[in-house]
Amino acid sequence: MRTPRAAGARIVQRLHRQKYGPFCLHTSLDGPVPDATGREELVVKNPANGEEVATIVCANQEDVENAVFSAHEVFKAGIWSRAPASQRAGVLSNLARDLEERVPDLAKIETLQTGRAIREMKAQLGRLPEWLDYYAALLRTHGSFVAPTQGPLLNYVQRVPLGVVAQITPFNHPLLIAVKKIAPALAAGNSVIVKPSELAPMSVLEFAEMAISAGVPQGVLQVLPGYGRTVGKMLVSDPTVRKVDITAGTETGRAIGRIVGQNLASYTAELGGKAPIVVFDDADPQSAANGAAFACFIASGQTCVSGTRLIVHDKIYDEFMALFMKKVDSITNRMGSPTNPRSTMGTVISLRQLERIEALVQRGVGKILTGGKRMTGTSALDGYDFSRGAFFPPTVIADVPTEDDLWREEIFGPVVVVTRFSSEREGVELANACKYGLGAGIWTQDLSRAHRVSAEIEAGLVWVNTHHRNDPSSPWGGMKESGIGRENGVEAFEAYSQSKSTIINIAPVEETRTVQDWFAEEDDTEKRYG
């Protein structure tokens, strides 16, 4: 029977402390914040109103070195790395139950630091215990195997952990993406160091403390807040780190990949995306319009699988667009304070990102059907003053050339370009006319077409008559410039471990003395080599 743990309400109370520091082997969130003298600090601001939420004392070089050293020492000690699989599974299950209890409060933190609608955050975080439960179950059922080696040999193959692993997580889904990476890494027995986004680090810091409370040994999970250009670079450059797992932009992925390659460490990178949504003429127009709106505007378009290229068949174009634009208007009209459970969409992450999006949209390329400019004035839903924050409306643009950045580059905001097609071949070619290949959506009621087109689209994830569905058992990753490796499923667990073959000679002593004596004198018997 588990001992009840403290209520999650203290998470929200702790926000008023206003200062966070690194979560390392010898620190905790309840303890004193490290002396900021000579340290870089960053301020987390609420994108909805510009108010300061917390001050973060960044990790410095000494913190990074100490974290890696202590993580390696704990790994070598075997407290977690050699703990029975059933023990690690039990801890992950405990952590899942704690997380369930604290979802409402963690969702508030996520909304404060990202500006995303509270409705989204509650729904998203409510599913996170599934990842911990999945990998706990995998630990209980994932067995070693005996290889069919020739001769009197017993060859058993085990999965063993890698060692110290580093993870760099983004701002758009702060805790979701962190948990997706942390769960398999811990399950496999590694020591984990996370560098969360400087824009949204609080929920990851809170989760690390929860992990210790649930039974993860001190030093097995550490969090180093700070900027990618400093803390992140120092962390991935350390040769003791045996795997790096990031979610980031493609150029960042390339830069980190060069460093990781020099250290001969493993690497997983979930990078950019520019997901096409292909709507065929036999699709149900209302379902397709609803699904496309979700694909394009959930999380304010700030996901790597956001539907950013809407490709609609000529025969259904007018009907579909009328329904889609009606849905877009409805979303816009019901935007309000991100803390309002009835608000449909929140902010983008910062004013800087808003200005970047607006500059791309306002270049005079294509025809803006709706949106396109920063929101001002007050909300019709709840009177919220949009001018206080980084609110950008759902934006739809037609007649954009496939050579333009609006078609080719990741915008990371609620912006979708729309175009027509007339044949299946043209639809597939338009879908693939992009350097990215993470996610894609197809809308059709033709089962044969669904399978055929899914096979032809160059993406690691293809949804048919839905979008952005995710499960801990389903591999998640991209093709082309959208990255390498996969999150989720058995594939992620095995990427955080390595196979180890143990080959035991089970021949009798007499046979071992004679048959296996390669350098025996006066013995012409054919010997086995290898």
C-alpha positions, 0 to 999 in steps of 0.5 A: 500500500502506498503512503499518501503524498502531499496535495498538489495545491502547493505547486500553485502556492510555490509560484509566488516564491517567484524564483527557481533554480537548477534541480540537481542532486543536492538541491530541491524546489523546497530548498533555497535557490542557488546564489544568483551572484555571477549567474545568468537569470531569465524571467518567465512571462505570461504571454497573455499579459506580459506579467512576470510569472517567475525568475529562473536562476540559470545553471552555469558550467559548474552546475552542468559538470556537477550534474553530469558527474553525479548522474554518472556516479549514480548510474555506476552505483546501480541504485537505479540502473541495476534495480529490478525491472519490477522496482522501476516499474513500481516507481513509474506507476507511483509517479503516474498516480501522483501526476493524475492528482496534480494535473489541475494545478500543473495545467494552470502552470502550463497556461501561465507560462505558455499562454495556451488555453486552459481547456487544452492544457487540462486535456493534454496533461490528463493523458500524461500518466498513460506514458508512465503507465505504458513504460511501467507495463513494458518493463513488466513484460519486456523480456530478454531472449535466447539467440539460436547460436550454433553449438553447445552455447547458451546465448542470452540477449538483454537490454541494458541502459546507456548511462547518462542521457540528455534531453532538450525540450521545447516550449510548446508542450513543456510537460508532455514532450518532457514526459514522453522522453523521460518515461522511456529513459527512466524505464530503461535505467538511465540517469536523465538530465533535462534542459527545458525551454527557457520560455517554459521551464516551470512544469518540468522543474515541478515534475522532477521533484514529483519524481523524487517523491514517487521514489526515483533516487536522487540524481537519477533525474535532474533539470538544468534551466537556462538557454540552449546556446549556453546550458544546452550546448555545454550539456550535449558537449559532455562526452560522458553523455551517451544519448541526446534527445531533442525536440527543436528546429531543424537547424538546431537539430543539425548543430547539436547533431554535429556535436553528438556525432563527435562524441559517438553518442546516440541521437534522437531528434524530432524537428520541424514540420509542415503538415499537409491536410489533403481533402478528397472530393469524397470526404464528409465536408463537415467532418473534414472542416472540423478536423482541419480546424483542429489540425491547424489551430490547436495550440495556436498552431504551435505544434510540429504536426500542425496542419499548415498546408490545406490541399482541397479537391476542386469538386469539394473546395467551395463547400469545404471552404464555406464550412471551414471559414465558418469554423474559423470565425467561430474559433476567433469569436470565442477567444478570450483569456487563456484561463477561461475554460470556454476560450477556444485558443490562446496566445503564441509564445511571445511578442517576438514570435507574434512579430515574426509571424505577422511579418511573414504573413504581411509580405503581400504573398497570396490572398489573406482570407481571414486574420493576418494581424495581431489581435487588439480590442476586447474579447466578445467572450469575456471582455479580455483585452487582447492588446495585453498579450501575444494574441494572433488570430486563426489566419487562412491564406489562399493562392500561395506559390509552393516556392514561397516561405509560407508554403515551405517553412515552419511558421509555428503559429495559427496560419494555414495556406490553402490550395486546390488540386484536381487529381490524386497524383497532384494531391500527393505531389503537393503534399510531398512538395516540402522538405519536412515529413513529420505529420500529414492528414488525409480526408476520404471515405474511400478505404482503398485510397486511404491506404494507397495515399498514406503509403505515398505520402512522405511522413512518419505519421499519417492520419486518416479522417482525424489528426494529431492522435497520439498514444504512448504505444505508437511511434512518433517521428519524421522523415526527410528534414523532420528528424531522426529516430522515434519517440513512443513505443517499444522503439523509444525504450530500445533507443534508450538501451542497448543490447548485450549478448552473454555467450556461455559455453555449456559443453562438458569439461572433457569436450571443452578441453579437447574440441575447443583447444584451438592450439592443441598439439598433434590434433588434426581435428577440424576446429570451430572458429567463431 
